[in-house]
Structure formats: structure tokens, C-alpha cells
Amino acid sequence: MKLLNRWDGLYKLSVGCLIIIGCLVCPRVLRAQQHQQPKKKNILFIAIDDLRPELGCYGASHIKSPHIDQLAKQGVVFENAYCQQAVCAPSRNSVMTGLRPDAIGIYDLSTFFRTKVPDVVTLPQQFKNEGYVTEMVGKIYHVSHGNHNDSLSWNTVWNYKDELGKLKKINRGDTVGLESSLPAINGEGLPYYRSDAPEEDMVDGVVADIATKRLRHFKQHDEPFFMAVGFRLPHLPFVAPAKYWDMYRPEDIQIPERIAPEGASKYAFVRWSGELRKYHGIDVYKQQGVLPDELSRNLIHGYYAAVSMVDAQVGKLLNTLEELGLRENTIVVLWGDHGWKLGEYGMWCKHSNSELDTRTVLMISDGRYKQEKSTKSLVELLDIYPTLCELADIKTPDHVQGESLVPILKNPAAKVKDVAMSQYPRGKMLNNDPNQREIMGYSITDGRYRFTRWQSYENPKQIFDTELYNHADGRLDIKNLAHDKAYETELERMEKLLDENLSKTKKHH
């Protein structure tokens, strides 16, 4: 009995020691296991204003865009990406909320989206809810024309304008504002300018500087981040340092033919956009109908220089990611809010349902997927929201109307939708509401044909006009085939596809 008691005591002692050792070791094991958990994927979200898909990585060898081209080699380039409305605020609202313009009910520049959809969870807001630090600098939401930013989306909004305000003013004769990106004469901005100001003093130079500093902060604090960086160029005015102008020879710049599409609807285009006419020296040519060759060439030259300028800023961000060792764990998405006309049809700017205005830039780089790929699959900017949620392994809110593009990242030949849809309003205001116009134009593309239907906003069954363009041989709208009997079958097919897509668009509640 004594022997048994002795063994029993030894057993209890050993068990007690194991418990003590376990208590000491388990926290270490738990900490080690926690340390081994995969880090949350960071997001670098780059928006570029008025950037049409005319870049080296889109086959435009005349454009100098080495940094964006390098990003393209690290991910997937979407050759057929389309915005939901070819103007800043509605396009950006759609990207950030995951809702189509009809679901939001906003088609103008000045209406703040939360006046229509107050409780919607935005893309960065969803990441913030999942423990990310969400910050922005530059232009992400449209914040002019009385519109403003969204505080619910961000932990921090960095005000680049404060830095610009510190610059010493530089005037020359009657030209003011030469210290940065907005030179003007008599209160009218210059539409283009070969600048002597330092790149770091330009709007996008300041934005890039703030963004790179924030990336360094995130590295030091080891925080998962959603960093949104919005560059202004190549939006008007086309102001860039001389070195970017010198990348292009004026004699090499081709001026597009000033030929409007044959049989185009009278609702299709706005020939003279107020966006361009407000700049110095432009409005005098309104009566002529088109801009003269020299002015056209200077504007195109300025746009190209602006593209190369913003490309360099993108390079600063990507180089900083590499330098800090953040690149591997960071998903980079770069997108343009819509396309732009550079004199095609004798017209400028956007504001239409045409292929040139609705098609835009989109590329996504995630090291887990094959690199240096392009895809011809139809996608929409609306699809960015669910794609980033899936890539970051966070829930996609039920309200989101886009489709995840992860299947295409895995296999560029994959297909997630049959058509991409855009829209643009025309006509007089209804009920004194800038978001209610007499006519709404809905437009879809299946990759070859673009079909547009102009219908009454209040009575959709009332059709004012239709358009059908064949883009088998290029992106220009050449001839409206909607009234050609040889294309009746294609017209009926596209109209059916449009109706199917419209039936899926519901108002957000």
C-alpha cells in the first residue's frame, strides 16, 4: 500500500509538472501558430482620370508608358473593360458602391451618392469593416461641382491641396499659376502647357509623394492597408514638365479624320463639350465646328505628355512597394474612369455611349496568378468591387451588382458575362432634377457589335432611336447599321441582350 501511495504521488507530481510546462509552452505555440497565419493581402488602388486604353501594354507603341506596362507584365490586362457611364462622378460612384447608375439614381457630377443610397457599404468601407486601414489621396470620388468625399469610406483622407497651397506663386505677364498644374489667363485655364515647374510641384507629383510616404508608414506599422491613390492627369488641362513633352515629336502625331459616324443618332454625341470650351482660346472655334490642325496637334501632344507624366507617378508607387518588400503581398489594381476622344469624329472629351468613351483601362496584379497575360473577355468597372473582395478573402456584400473577375485571373480565356453595359442621359431636365432627363441611352457591346437604344426616361417603351455599330475591324463607329435590313437578326439579338441586362438592374434600397 505504501508503494502504491508513493507511485500515486509521483504520478500526480509528473502530471502537475506537465500542466505547468503546458501553460508555459502553449502561449508560445499559439503565438507561433498565429505568426504563421497568412497575412491579409494589401490593396493598392490606383485611379487615373480620363485615361483611355492607348498605352504600350494595349498595343499603342507610340505611347511612352513603361511603368504601367511593367505593371501589366505582373498581372492581367483587360482589353475590353467598360465604364458604366462615361463621365467622372457616375463612373466612380458605380465603382465604389458596386451599383449601376440606375441603381444609385445619379447621372450628374454634383449629387453626393449618399443622398440617394445613404446606407450603401462602399468598397473601401467593406475593407475597413474587415480590419483594414483605408486611406486615400488625390481623386477617387468626384469632389468638385459641389460634390464631396465620403467619410464612411476612409480612416484618413490626405489633403494634397494643402501642400500645393504652400508653393510660391509664379506669374509671367498675364499668365498666372505657373508654379504647378493649373496655369491660367484672365481666369481661364490653359488647355495645355509645357511647364518649367518641378515635377514634384505638380498635382500628381504631390499626390505620389504623399502616397509613397503612407506606404512607408504601413511598412513600419505592419498594418493591412487599402491605399487609394487618384491621379488627375491626363484630365484637362494637359500640363506636364518639358521632359514629357520631349518624348513625342509633333510631326509624328496623327490628327484623326473629322468624320462623324454615318447615320449616327442625333442623341449620340455632344460635339462641343463645355469641358473643353471653358479653357482659354477654345470657344472661338465653336462656329467652325472643328478645331484647326495646329491646336488639335498641340492638344494631342499635351495628352500624350500627360499620360507619360502620370505613368512616372505610378512608377514611384510600384518602386516603393518593391523597395519596402511589400509588393508580393499587395494586390495592385489600376483603372481609368472612362475613355476619351482625342479629335476622333472631330470631337473631344467623353460624354457619350460610344466605344471610345466607354472603353477604358483596367489591370489587376496579384502574384498568386499567372503574370504577363491579357484577356479579351468582356468586363465592367463594376466588377472591381467583388473581385477585390474575393482576392482578399472577405465577404462581398449582397447589394453588389458586378461579377468577380477571379475566374479570368486564373484563366484569361474564361468568360463572366455576355455583354458590358453603359448608359448616358440626354435632353431637358424633368422635375428640375439634373438626374432626370427626358431621354436615357442604354448601350451594350458583345465584343463585336455595339447596340444603343435611346428611350424615354419616364416611359421606357417609348423608343426615340437605335444604333448598331460593327467593331470587327476597329473601335471607331463608322456606320449606324440599325436601319439596315441585312442586320435585322443582329439587331434583334442585341436588343434582347439589352432587355435581359436591364431586367437585372434594380434600385438599391
GIGI-V754863 format. One record per residue. RES is the residue in three letters. PHI is phi in whole degrees, -180 to 180 (999 if undefined). OMEGA is omega in radians with two decimals (NA if undefined). D_FIRST is the distance of its C-alpha to the first C-alpha in Angstrom with 2 decimals. Layout:
RES:PHI:OMEGA:D_FIRST + RES:PHI:OMEGA:D_FIRST
//
This chain:
MET:999:3.11:0.00 + LYS:-63:3.14:3.80 + LEU:-63:3.13:5.36 + LEU:-64:3.13:5.10 + ASN:-63:3.14:6.27 + ARG:-66:3.12:8.67 + TRP:-64:3.12:9.99 + ASP:-64:3.12:10.44 + GLY:-67:3.12:12.36 + LEU:-64:3.14:14.36 + TYR:-63:-3.13:15.24 + LYS:-63:3.13:16.51 + LEU:-63:-3.12:18.38 + SER:-66:3.10:20.00 + VAL:-63:3.12:21.03 + GLY:-62:3.12:22.50 + CYS:-63:3.14:24.41 + LEU:-62:3.12:25.78 + ILE:-64:3.14:26.96 + ILE:-64:3.14:28.68 + ILE:-62:3.12:30.24 + GLY:-61:3.14:31.34 + CYS:-65:3.13:32.95 + LEU:-78:-3.04:34.83 + VAL:-83:-3.02:35.82 + CYS:-55:3.11:36.71 + PRO:-59:3.12:39.75 + ARG:-66:3.13:41.04 + VAL:-64:3.13:40.60 + LEU:-62:3.13:42.29 + ARG:-64:3.13:45.06 + ALA:-65:3.13:45.55 + GLN:-66:3.11:45.76 + GLN:-63:-3.14:48.20 + HIS:-65:-3.10:50.22 + GLN:-82:3.10:50.47 + GLN:-60:-3.13:51.91 + PRO:-62:3.11:55.60 + LYS:-69:3.02:58.00 + LYS:-65:3.11:60.39 + LYS:-72:3.05:63.77 + ASN:-74:3.10:66.41 + ILE:-125:2.94:69.85 + LEU:-109:-2.94:73.16 + PHE:-113:-3.01:75.76 + ILE:-109:3.10:79.32 + ALA:-108:-3.13:82.30 + ILE:-126:-3.00:85.84 + ASP:-80:3.04:88.87 + ASP:61:-3.13:91.70 + LEU:-87:3.09:90.33 + ARG:-84:-3.10:91.90 + PRO:-75:3.07:90.45 + GLU:-122:-3.08:92.89 + LEU:-137:3.12:90.58 + GLY:-56:-3.09:90.10 + CYS:-72:3.04:87.00 + TYR:-103:3.06:89.09 + GLY:94:-3.14:91.75 + ALA:-92:-3.04:94.09 + SER:-68:-3.13:94.69 + HIS:-80:-3.13:97.22 + ILE:-96:3.13:94.57 + LYS:-95:-3.12:92.65 + SER:-137:-2.99:89.11 + PRO:-62:-3.06:86.87 + HIS:-76:3.06:83.79 + ILE:-66:3.09:83.68 + ASP:-63:3.11:84.39 + GLN:-67:3.07:81.40 + LEU:-60:3.13:79.19 + ALA:-59:3.13:80.62 + LYS:-70:-3.12:79.44 + GLN:-99:-3.10:75.88 + GLY:-160:-3.12:75.81 + VAL:-116:3.07:77.82 + VAL:-98:3.12:81.41 + PHE:-94:-3.06:82.52 + GLU:-75:-3.11:86.16 + ASN:-127:3.09:86.76 + ALA:-105:-3.04:85.16 + TYR:-131:3.05:87.03 + CYS:-81:-3.13:87.00 + GLN:-94:2.96:87.26 + GLN:-157:-2.97:90.32 + ALA:-83:2.99:92.38 + VAL:-161:-2.87:92.38 + CYS:-54:-2.96:89.83 + ALA:-62:-3.14:88.26 + PRO:-60:3.12:87.86 + SER:-63:-3.11:86.49 + ARG:-69:3.06:83.96 + ASN:-59:-3.13:82.99 + SER:-65:3.12:82.27 + VAL:-59:-2.99:80.14 + MET:-78:3.13:78.11 + THR:-99:-3.05:77.58 + GLY:78:-3.10:77.34 + LEU:-118:3.04:80.14 + ARG:-73:3.13:83.63 + PRO:-53:3.12:86.57 + ASP:-64:-3.14:87.30 + ALA:-72:3.10:83.75 + ILE:-85:-3.10:84.10 + GLY:87:3.14:87.74 + ILE:-129:3.14:88.92 + TYR:-131:-3.09:91.65 + ASP:-114:-3.08:93.10 + LEU:-90:-2.90:92.22 + SER:-96:-3.05:91.99 + THR:-82:3.10:89.61 + PHE:-71:-2.96:86.03 + PHE:-63:-3.11:83.74 + ARG:-76:3.00:81.52 + THR:-71:-3.14:84.53 + LYS:-104:-3.11:84.31 + VAL:-130:-2.98:80.59 + PRO:-62:-3.04:78.88 + ASP:-102:-3.10:75.30 + VAL:-64:3.09:75.31 + VAL:-93:-3.10:72.49 + THR:-78:3.13:74.13 + LEU:-56:3.12:72.81 + PRO:-67:3.10:71.75 + GLN:-63:3.11:70.48 + GLN:-64:3.08:68.11 + PHE:-68:3.09:66.81 + LYS:-62:3.11:66.49 + ASN:-64:-3.13:64.45 + GLU:-96:3.03:62.11 + GLY:97:3.10:61.44 + TYR:-84:2.93:64.36 + VAL:-89:-3.10:66.63 + THR:-109:-3.13:70.10 + GLU:-135:3.10:73.13 + MET:-145:3.00:76.76 + VAL:-146:-3.13:79.86 + GLY:92:-3.07:83.36 + LYS:-103:3.02:84.58 + ILE:-112:2.92:82.01 + TYR:-80:3.03:83.21 + HIS:-79:-2.99:86.97 + VAL:-119:3.07:87.50 + SER:-107:-3.10:91.28 + HIS:57:-3.14:93.96 + GLY:88:3.10:92.14 + ASN:-80:-3.10:88.84 + HIS:-148:-3.07:85.67 + ASN:-78:-3.13:82.14 + ASP:-116:-3.07:79.01 + SER:-68:-3.11:76.50 + LEU:-70:-3.08:73.75 + SER:-80:-2.89:73.72 + TRP:-127:2.89:73.00 + ASN:-74:-3.11:70.77 + THR:-146:2.99:73.68 + VAL:-114:-3.10:77.35 + TRP:-94:-3.05:78.98 + ASN:-91:-3.14:82.61 + TYR:-69:-3.11:84.55 + LYS:-66:3.08:87.77 + ASP:-61:3.14:86.81 + GLU:-68:3.12:86.95 + LEU:-64:-3.13:90.28 + GLY:-67:-3.14:91.65 + LYS:-84:-3.08:91.15 + LEU:-70:3.07:93.52 + LYS:-72:-3.09:96.90 + LYS:-66:3.11:99.61 + ILE:-126:3.10:101.99 + ASN:-122:3.09:105.35 + ARG:-141:-3.06:108.29 + GLY:64:3.13:111.60 + ASP:-93:3.12:111.00 + THR:-98:-3.13:107.64 + VAL:-119:3.07:104.56 + GLY:77:-3.08:100.83 + LEU:-76:-3.11:101.03 + GLU:-75:-3.08:97.88 + SER:-146:-2.92:95.63 + SER:-100:-3.00:95.76 + LEU:-129:3.08:98.25 + PRO:-66:-3.07:101.76 + ALA:-148:3.03:104.45 + ILE:-128:3.12:108.19 + ASN:52:3.09:109.54 + GLY:82:3.11:106.22 + GLU:-105:3.13:106.02 + GLY:-67:3.03:103.32 + LEU:-76:-3.08:104.43 + PRO:-69:3.10:103.28 + TYR:-151:3.14:102.56 + TYR:-164:3.04:102.62 + ARG:-87:-2.90:102.09 + SER:-94:3.02:100.24 + ASP:-98:-3.12:100.14 + ALA:-70:3.10:97.16 + PRO:-61:3.12:93.88 + GLU:-55:-3.10:91.52 + GLU:-67:-3.14:88.83 + ASP:-95:3.06:91.15 + MET:-73:-3.13:91.64 + VAL:-52:-3.07:89.69 + ASP:-71:3.04:87.53 + GLY:-66:3.10:87.07 + VAL:-66:3.12:85.66 + VAL:-60:3.14:83.43 + ALA:-63:3.14:82.07 + ASP:-63:3.12:81.43 + ILE:-63:-3.10:79.41 + ALA:-64:3.14:77.44 + THR:-66:3.08:76.52 + LYS:-64:3.12:75.34 + ARG:-69:3.07:73.11 + LEU:-61:3.09:71.62 + ARG:-65:3.09:70.74 + HIS:-61:-3.12:69.13 + PHE:-62:3.10:66.97 + LYS:-63:-3.12:65.88 + GLN:-65:-3.06:64.83 + HIS:-99:3.07:62.89 + ASP:51:-3.12:61.45 + GLU:-107:3.01:62.46 + PRO:-69:-3.02:63.27 + PHE:-129:2.91:66.97 + PHE:-119:-3.06:69.81 + MET:-103:-3.14:72.82 + ALA:-101:-3.11:76.18 + VAL:-126:-3.10:79.26 + GLY:-113:3.13:82.69 + PHE:-94:-3.08:85.71 + ARG:-80:3.12:89.21 + LEU:-69:0.06:91.26 + PRO:-90:2.98:93.02 + HIS:-63:2.99:94.03 + LEU:-58:-0.09:97.48 + PRO:-79:-3.11:98.74 + PHE:-85:-3.10:98.38 + VAL:-112:-3.12:98.00 + ALA:-150:3.10:96.37 + PRO:-59:-3.05:96.85 + ALA:-56:-3.06:99.63 + LYS:-62:3.11:97.32 + TYR:-80:3.02:96.26 + TRP:-65:-3.08:99.86 + ASP:-70:3.10:100.66 + MET:-73:-3.05:98.28 + TYR:-130:3.09:100.90 + ARG:-97:-3.11:104.61 + PRO:-54:-3.09:106.81 + GLU:-69:3.12:108.96 + ASP:-90:-3.05:105.95 + ILE:-83:-3.13:105.14 + GLN:-92:3.07:106.32 + ILE:-92:-3.10:107.59 + PRO:-62:3.05:106.69 + GLU:-65:-3.10:109.47 + ARG:-94:-3.08:110.36 + ILE:-119:3.10:110.50 + ALA:-73:3.12:108.86 + PRO:-57:3.13:107.38 + GLU:-66:3.10:110.07 + GLY:74:-3.14:109.89 + ALA:-62:3.10:107.07 + SER:-64:3.08:106.51 + LYS:-68:3.12:108.09 + TYR:-91:-2.95:104.62 + ALA:-66:-2.98:103.02 + PHE:-128:2.88:103.73 + VAL:-111:-3.02:104.67 + ARG:-62:-3.09:107.14 + TRP:-115:3.13:107.26 + SER:-71:3.06:103.86 + GLY:-61:3.13:104.03 + GLU:-61:3.13:101.10 + LEU:-86:-3.05:103.44 + ARG:-63:-3.10:106.63 + LYS:-73:-3.12:105.32 + TYR:-85:-3.05:105.34 + HIS:-60:3.03:108.33 + GLY:83:-3.09:111.18 + ILE:-99:-2.97:109.90 + ASP:-62:-3.11:111.45 + VAL:-64:-3.10:115.00 + TYR:-95:-3.10:114.49 + LYS:-58:-3.10:113.60 + GLN:-66:3.14:117.16 + GLN:-75:3.11:117.15 + GLY:90:3.13:114.14 + VAL:-137:3.09:112.42 + LEU:-84:3.11:111.64 + PRO:-68:-3.06:113.87 + ASP:-57:-3.06:112.64 + GLU:-62:3.12:112.16 + LEU:-66:3.10:110.08 + SER:-59:-3.13:108.05 + ARG:-64:3.12:107.37 + ASN:-65:3.11:106.31 + LEU:-66:3.12:103.91 + ILE:-64:3.10:102.35 + HIS:-58:3.13:102.16 + GLY:-63:3.11:100.46 + TYR:-63:3.13:97.93 + TYR:-61:3.12:97.04 + ALA:-62:3.13:96.68 + ALA:-65:3.10:94.45 + VAL:-62:-3.14:92.21 + SER:-68:3.07:91.83 + MET:-64:-3.11:91.18 + VAL:-71:3.06:88.33 + ASP:-59:3.13:87.01 + ALA:-64:3.12:86.63 + GLN:-70:3.04:84.59 + VAL:-60:3.11:82.26 + GLY:-59:3.11:81.92 + LYS:-61:3.13:80.76 + LEU:-66:-3.11:77.91 + LEU:-66:3.11:76.82 + ASN:-64:3.11:77.05 + THR:-67:3.07:74.93 + LEU:-58:3.13:72.21 + GLU:-64:-3.11:72.22 + GLU:-59:-3.09:72.29 + LEU:-86:-3.10:69.29 + GLY:74:-3.10:67.24 + LEU:-97:-2.97:67.33 + ARG:-61:-3.05:69.45 + GLU:-63:-3.08:66.77 + ASN:-99:-3.10:64.92 + THR:-119:3.02:68.13 + ILE:-84:3.12:70.04 + VAL:-113:3.03:73.74 + VAL:-121:3.12:76.19 + LEU:-124:-3.08:79.88 + TRP:-146:3.00:82.41 + GLY:-106:-3.02:85.96 + ASP:-75:3.06:86.76 + HIS:-178:3.10:89.80 + GLY:-86:-3.08:92.59 + TRP:-165:3.04:96.02 + LYS:-97:3.11:99.62 + LEU:-111:3.11:101.37 + GLY:94:3.07:104.91 + GLU:-59:-3.06:104.34 + TYR:64:-3.03:106.85 + GLY:77:-3.05:108.46 + MET:-121:-3.09:105.60 + TRP:-137:3.08:102.84 + CYS:72:-3.03:99.45 + LYS:-123:3.02:97.33 + HIS:64:3.07:97.61 + SER:-154:3.06:98.01 + ASN:-96:-3.07:96.27 + SER:-70:3.11:97.63 + GLU:-58:-3.10:95.53 + LEU:-65:-3.09:96.28 + ASP:-90:-3.07:95.01 + THR:-90:3.13:91.95 + ARG:-79:-3.05:90.52 + THR:-146:-3.07:88.44 + VAL:-94:2.99:85.92 + LEU:-151:3.00:82.22 + MET:-145:-3.12:79.69 + ILE:-129:-3.13:75.91 + SER:-122:3.07:73.82 + ASP:-136:-3.02:70.09 + GLY:-59:3.14:68.66 + ARG:-76:-3.08:66.47 + TYR:-117:-3.07:69.62 + LYS:-56:-3.08:72.33 + GLN:-102:3.10:74.80 + GLU:55:3.10:78.60 + LYS:-126:2.99:79.25 + SER:-130:-3.13:81.84 + THR:-136:3.08:82.08 + LYS:-97:-3.14:85.01 + SER:-61:3.12:82.88 + LEU:-72:3.09:84.21 + VAL:-140:3.12:82.13 + GLU:-127:3.07:82.71 + LEU:-60:3.06:81.74 + LEU:-55:-3.06:80.04 + ASP:-81:-3.12:77.41 + ILE:-63:-3.08:76.14 + TYR:-55:-3.11:73.93 + PRO:-65:3.13:71.75 + THR:-65:-3.13:71.73 + LEU:-66:3.09:70.23 + CYS:-62:-3.14:67.65 + GLU:-67:-3.13:66.48 + LEU:-63:-3.13:66.54 + ALA:-91:3.13:64.41 + ASP:60:3.01:62.05 + ILE:-123:-3.05:62.86 + LYS:-67:2.99:64.05 + THR:-90:3.14:67.76 + PRO:-57:-3.06:69.03 + ASP:-64:-3.05:70.43 + HIS:-74:-3.00:73.92 + VAL:-64:-3.04:74.56 + GLN:-100:3.13:77.44 + GLY:-86:3.11:77.26 + GLU:-118:3.08:75.43 + SER:-66:3.14:72.85 + LEU:-97:3.14:74.39 + VAL:-58:3.08:71.13 + PRO:-56:3.13:72.16 + ILE:-77:3.06:75.25 + LEU:-62:3.11:73.31 + LYS:-74:-3.10:71.29 + ASN:-145:-3.08:74.41 + PRO:-57:3.10:77.84 + ALA:-86:-3.12:79.42 + ALA:-68:-3.09:77.39 + LYS:-133:3.14:79.18 + VAL:-114:3.12:77.95 + LYS:-159:-3.09:81.23 + ASP:-85:-3.11:84.66 + VAL:-142:2.96:86.74 + ALA:-113:-3.03:86.64 + MET:-121:3.08:88.33 + SER:-132:3.11:90.20 + GLN:-155:3.07:92.57 + TYR:-153:3.14:95.29 + PRO:-87:3.08:97.27 + ARG:-140:3.00:101.05 + GLY:92:-3.08:103.78 + LYS:-74:3.08:104.29 + MET:-71:3.02:101.58 + LEU:-109:3.09:100.72 + ASN:57:3.14:100.14 + ASN:57:-3.14:100.46 + ASP:-108:-3.12:97.05 + PRO:-62:3.12:96.98 + ASN:-93:3.06:94.18 + GLN:-121:3.10:96.32 + ARG:-108:-3.10:99.22 + GLU:-60:-2.98:101.63 + ILE:-128:3.01:100.49 + MET:-120:3.08:97.19 + GLY:-102:3.09:97.21 + TYR:-104:-3.04:94.21 + SER:-137:3.07:93.92 + ILE:-129:3.00:91.69 + THR:-129:3.06:91.60 + ASP:-106:-3.13:90.16 + GLY:102:3.07:90.60 + ARG:-124:-3.12:94.17 + TYR:-102:2.98:95.92 + ARG:-115:3.14:95.92 + PHE:-115:3.12:96.89 + THR:-129:3.10:97.73 + ARG:-123:3.11:98.69 + TRP:-99:-3.02:100.38 + GLN:-136:3.13:99.90 + SER:-65:3.12:100.32 + TYR:-66:-3.08:97.44 + GLU:-86:-3.14:97.85 + ASN:-130:-3.02:98.94 + PRO:-56:-3.13:97.20 + LYS:-75:3.11:99.29 + GLN:-86:-3.06:102.38 + ILE:-101:-3.14:102.70 + PHE:-95:-3.10:105.07 + ASP:-170:3.07:104.75 + THR:-137:3.10:102.62 + GLU:-138:3.06:102.23 + LEU:-141:-3.13:100.95 + TYR:-123:3.11:100.81 + ASN:-99:-3.11:99.99 + HIS:-107:3.13:97.99 + ALA:-62:-3.06:97.75 + ASP:-110:3.14:99.90 + GLY:157:-3.04:98.78 + ARG:-90:-3.12:97.55 + LEU:-76:2.99:100.97 + ASP:-81:-3.06:102.28 + ILE:-99:-3.07:105.54 + LYS:-143:3.07:106.84 + ASN:-75:-3.06:105.72 + LEU:-100:-3.03:105.42 + ALA:-63:-3.10:104.51 + HIS:-109:3.11:108.03 + ASP:-97:-3.08:108.48 + LYS:-60:-3.14:108.40 + ALA:-67:-3.10:106.99 + TYR:-113:-3.12:103.73 + GLU:-59:-3.12:103.38 + THR:-64:3.12:100.31 + GLU:-65:3.13:98.54 + LEU:-63:3.13:99.57 + GLU:-64:3.14:98.14 + ARG:-63:-3.11:94.88 + MET:-69:3.11:94.41 + GLU:-64:3.10:95.36 + LYS:-64:3.11:92.71 + LEU:-63:3.11:90.09 + LEU:-63:-3.14:91.13 + ASP:-60:3.12:90.85 + GLU:-62:-3.13:87.37 + ASN:-72:3.10:86.21 + LEU:-65:-3.14:87.87 + SER:-66:-3.13:86.12 + LYS:-88:-3.09:82.74 + THR:-92:-3.13:83.78 + LYS:-122:3.05:82.89 + LYS:-65:3.10:83.15 + HIS:-83:3.13:79.94 + HIS:-118:NA:78.73
//
